[in-house]
Amino acid sequence: MKKIICIIGLLAVLASCNQSEHTGQQKDESKEEKSLSKEQESNPKESKDRISKEEAVKLAVKQFEAYLPKILKTYDDGVIDLQDPHVGDFTGDGIEDVAIYWNIAPEGGNALIGQGLSLYKNDGHSVKVIAGYEPDYLFAFDTIKNGKIIVEKLEYTEEDGRCCPSIRTKHALTIKGSKVY
């Protein structure tokens, strides 16, 4: 009889421990749900209808291609040689923007007669051109990192072949309004 009472007592203790653990889990889950809903309320940018990176790139490329004939006219009707989109947050709003690196070449030959970056701000719903960068020096796009667009200034030494400038200097671009430098 004592064994039966001990077993019943042990089962009662185990059942109450299991119940308190289940209640603790429910409290933790409700806390997590509340904190998630607060995060969503405090961060309206995290909306479900935000465009993807791929959609942002498609929109930026479409806008760039619509403006491209005007760019080509400034370069005596050269042809587009390179059109390379890159994504990263360079406006500091936490949403990845689009930078299109482009080169213009003459219709014959392999020289570059123009190059630049077209910068598009992504607000989560659409993209809008905010600036263009066409320096008076040769450059190569490097990366978008820590809110900055990094390019490499390229320079030739006397011994360098046309294909391969050997002096490469990293430069972080600054965006102020519609100006980039």
Order of alpha helices (4+ residues) and beta strands (2+ residues): alpha-alpha-beta-beta-beta-beta-beta-beta-beta-beta-beta
